[in-house]
Amino acid sequence: MRKNNTSIYSLLVLVALLFGIFFFMMPQSYDQTEAPLSEFSTKRALATVKEISKKPHFIGSKNHEVVANYLQKELQNLGLETSVQEGFTMTEKGTLVKSKNIVTTIKGSKNTKALLLLSHYDSAPHSYSKGASDDASGIAAILENVRAFLHNKTPHKNDIIILFTDAEELGLNGAALFVTEHKLSKEVGLVLNFEARGSSGPSYMLMETNDGNAKMVDAFKAGNVSYPVSNSLMYSIYKMLPNDTDLTVFRERGKIQGFNFAFIDSHFNYHTAQDKYENLDPKTLAHQGSYLFPLLNYFSNADLTDFNSADNKVYFNVPFSFVSYPFGWILPMLIVAFGLFLLFVFVGLGKRALRLDEIIKGFVPLLGSLVTAGVLTYVGWKLLLNFYPQYNDILHGFTYNGHDYIYAFVSLTLAICFLFYQNDGKRNPEMSQMVAPLFVWLLINLGIAFKLQGAGFLIIPVIASSLMLGFYVLTQKSGWILNCLLAIPTLIILVPFIQMFPIGLGLKILFGSAVLTVLSFTLLLPIFGSYVKKGIWAIFFILVSIGFFIKAHQTSDYTNEKAKPNSLVYILDADANKTNWATYDNNLDEWTKTYLGEKPKAATTLNSNKLYSKYGSQYTFMADAPLKNIQKPTIEFLRDTIKGNQHLYKIKITPNRGVNRYDVFVNNNSQINNLKANGVKPIDFKSNIASKTLGKLLTYYVVGNLPLELEFSISNSQKLDLDLVESSFDLLANPSIKMTRRKLGMIPTPFVLNDAVIIKQKLKPSPKTLVKTPAMRNYYERRDTLNVAVDSLKR
């Protein structure tokens, strides 16, 4: 009976520790009344978010200018003089846009290098996103902290530049414009950038460094923030993903380093119409503010002249603190871990506290639970996608009930572990069984030491668990209180990844969480392995898992607050004079079936020119649409000449309706040389945003219906073969096409060109648009004069 009670006590302690770890990641309260003017106020920041996010304000929209004017006024109300930087930029990925950045400076007493506070004010296009989290939250955190900073008359040496960039959502163009064109960019020593990829959860610090991170880690630590959440593995993963921020441009193009602060939970709201004020968690906004308030005070007086370093540090957070140590410690710590492991195993065998046969047998439950949990979770999620096909509508890969599935599969994995690690009646078999997972963990850390040093902190839980084994070997006792204390590194360092990976990378990675759950469980075998009647514990966790699966099932349908994404576009093929409805959806609903019918055709023929989509979406279904009178653009060939072995072109495309976007495609793999668009050349920085799709020359986001002018050359041995796709984001409001509105519980699918009226046509000269060169005009004038003379002689 005593052992049973010990099992319950230890489980309660572990649950309490886990609750505390997650609870203290971020502020759990915020000011619901007015905070003192000397402090950051979440309530005041929320008011700013509400104002910015009243309507979608993507670039080219009417409300985009409204938000820009509002931000200038807010900065001026703080006593700051603002300026606007406008201009065209084109990224190396071919994204062209005219950006409008808002800039102001707070002068310091003795500037070393300036501190730049950065956030973007445009919202995501195509999906009617109001941009409350992404990125009104970042703007609000900066404005409210700067207000408190100025109110306190905080003495500071460094200039503080506030930059609200434009066109971040399109291709980081506003940041590119500032870095390449603005004189203040040369003064920047460090950037603090505030971002979002969800609408709740803790804000993670992700630093951007060009070389070593040691000085950056030390600087962040010296800033002494209250709720740091970060680790060096996260940035290693971040760099592998197709997610860049404005800070990427500063690092790549300007060689300026900095810190990103971004939250990712409720990822399903990212870039959707549900990114609105009501869905932003105030605690998350409070967390953003808790970063900037101390860092602004620190970095405004720190030396910002040089953050470059040849050295790197491992870093990770613990509640209320931030731990770091040099990469140089990784190998010695690994050697120490191997030494402790070998010492305790050798002593344990010598004292017969451990048995060799049991150690060897310990690999069976380890591998069995790893394979079973991993395969069952992987296959289980695939089966769930078939059983709930609506989950495929959410391109983010994280469903509205995603947390329930995390808890369900983790509980199921714990049940599997208890089943595999059932005792066979021997005394303390868990100690011999623990040798196998420790050995596997040491091998993992050996690989980390040479291939992924940012994850070097994963050796700490291994050392702690080795000490559990060592205490037993040396004393022949296993104290549950000591083991719970030594379990803290595993709980702090490993367990948060179990939840974070599926949230950030999608539920397709749930099998990884299952594997990590097994590896964490086995590090805690001195605790869990001592539980009697493991079969009962397995049944308990199976019941918990079933409970979460039932809860997930009950919330699997869409609701008004958790809406179904859908998509529809109207496409006019101007060359064939044919029109179609098209969608990206695999699961049609009542609204899309109104236009596509019950049995639409596959849209394979519409995918010849693939528009960029973050998740590689293509048109799935199409149906015939009524032919409407949609005004086509005017295409003028201002230059069409041969010079040497190059054919020179200058083409002007002028919209004859309100348009938002042009896409130009090259069909015959022609090499386009010396490309200029609206007078600018591509800026070369390594961005993952709007990656170049096969055949795409450029994407131009139109502001103020300004025409597109292209200048380029191709080899004169090649034939010009370009396609033009002109899009307006007004399908539901277009007077030529009568549309019914989406019903409640439906939102536009994000990350794709949606709710658009599209014209596709060949980009080719015609007699009406061909503009003659001087030589051609002379030729035609002489020909016309000769014809007149011939006609006179005939008469």
C-alpha positions, 0 to 999 in steps of 0.5 A: 500500500505504501508503494501505491501511495508513493506512486500517487505522490510522485505523479502528483509532484510531477504534474504540479511541476509541469503545471508550474513550468507551463504556467510561469512561461508567461504572465498569467495576469494583466492590468484590466484597469489603467496601469500607472503611466510609468509602466507598460499597460496591456489594456492600453496596448489592446486599445491600439490593437483594436483600432488597427485591426478594425478592418483588413489593411493589406497593401493596396486596400483602402484601409491600408492608408487609414492605418498608416495615417493612424500610426503616424498620428500616434507617434506624433501624439508622443511628441515624435516627428515622423517621416514616410519612406516610399519606393519600389523594391523587387526581391530576388524571388520576384516580388515587386511592390511599392512600400510605405514605411513609417519612421521616427527617431528618439535621439540619444545623448551619446549615440554609439549605434542606434537601437531599432524597434521593428514591426510591420503594419500591413495585414495578410492579403487574400484572406480578409485578415484583420491582422490583430496578432500579425502584427497589430500586437507588435505595433501596440507593444512598441507604441505602449512601451515607447510611451512609458519610456518617454513618460519616465524621461528615461536617460539613454545614450543611444538613438532609438529608431522606430520603424513600422514596415510595409509589405512584410506579408508579401516578401519583406519588401518594406524592410528591404527598402529601408535597409538598401535605401534609407540613410538611418539603416547605416546607424542601426546596431541592433534590432528588436522585432515583434512578430506573430504566427498565431494568436495565443501562447508564450512569445518565443525569442529567436535571435538572428545572427550572422556568425557566432551568437555568444555576444547576443546571448550575453546581451539578452541575458543582461537585459533581465527579462521576466519571462524569457522563453527560448532555446538554441535548438529553436533557432536551429529549427527556425532556420530550416523552415520557410518562415522569415521576418523583416529581421532576416533582411537586416541580417542578410542584406545589412549585416545587422543582428537582432532578436525576434519575439513571436508567438505561435499557439492558436496557429490556425488563426494565422493569416485568416479572417479569424486574426481579429481583436477578439482572438488575441490572448491578452496574456500573450500581448502582456508577454510581448510587452514584458520583453520590450520594457526591460530590453528598451531600458537596457539596450538604449544605454548599452554599447551596440557597436559590435555583436559579432562573435566567433563563439557560440553558446548553448542557451535555454530558459527555466522559469524566470531565468535564462541559462547559457554556456559556451559550445566548448562545454558540450564535449566535456559535458558529454564526456562527463555524462559518459564517464558517470554512465560507465562508472555507475554501470561498472559499480552497479554490476560489481555490487550486483545492484544491476544485472547484465541480462536485465540491462540487455533485456532493457532494450526490448521495452525501449525499442518496443515502446518507441516503435509502437508509439511512433507507428501508432501515432503516425498511422493514427493521425493518417486515419483521423485525416481520412475519418475527418477529411475537413481537417485537410481544409486547414492548411496550417496543419494544426486543427482547432482541436489540435491540443486535444489530439496532442494530449490524446496521443501523449496519454496513449504513448504513456499507456504504451510505455507502462505496458512495455515496462511492466515488472516481472516480479524482480526487485527494482528492475527499472534500474537495470532497464534504465541503462538502455535509454541512457545509452541511447540518449548518450548516442543522440547527444554524441550526434548533437555534439558534432552535427546540431550543437544548438541542442547541446543542452539535451545532455543535462537531463541525461546527466540528471537521470544518470545521477538517479541511477548512481544514487541507487547503485551506491546506496541500494535505495531509490528515493522518490523525492530525490528522483522527482527533484532530478526529474526537473531538468527533463520536465523543464527542457524536454517536455515543452518540446512535446507540445511545441513541435506539433503547434509550430510544425503541424499535427503531422509531426505528432509521431515525433511528440510520441517518440519524445514522450517515450524518451522522456518517460525512460529518463524517468524510469526510476520514478515510473518504473517503480510503480506497481500494477503498471497495467492499471496505470496503462488502463488509466492513461488509455482512458485519459486518451479516450477522453481526449479523443472523444473531446476532439470528436465533439469539437471536430465540426466547424463553428461560427467561431472556428470557421471552415476555410474555403476558396473560389476564384473567377478566371477569364482566359482572354485568349480563348474567351472562356471563363471558369470557376475554380477552387483550391479546396478538396472538400466542397461545401454548400457555398462553393457547390453553388458555383462548382456544382455537385460534380465539378471537373478536375482543374488540372488544365488551370495549373499550368502557371502555378501561383505561389502558395506557402503550402504548394496549393493548386486548383483542385476543381473547376466549372464553367462560369458565365462570361462577363465583361471584365476590362482587360489591361492595356499592353504596350511594347515600348521597346522591341529591338535587337542589339547584338545577340540580345532582343531588348524589350520594354513592356508597359501593362496598364490596368483598366479596372481596379486590380491588386496583383500581376503575375508574369510567367515564362513558358519556354524556359527563356533566360531573362536578362537584366530584368528591371520592373518599375525602374528597380532591379532585384535585391539579393537577400536570402528570403524564404518568403514568396519563394520563386515558383517554376516559370514565374518571372515576378509578382507585382502587388499593385498600389494605386493602380500604378502600371507595371513596366518591365525591361529585360532582354532575351537571346535573339535566338529565343522566342518571347513567350510570356503569360500574364495573370491579372488579379483583383481581390474583389470577387464578392464585391465586383459589380459585374459578377453577382455573388452570394456572401459566405455563410457564418462559419466560413472564411476565405482560405489563407495562403492562396490567391482567393476571392479573386477575379482573374484574367489570364492572357498571352503577353504579346505585341499587337498592331494597336499597341506596338510602339515603333523605334526611331529607325522603324518610324523613318522606315515607315515614313519613307515607305508612306512617302513613296506610296504617295508618290506612286499613287500620284504617278498612277493618277 
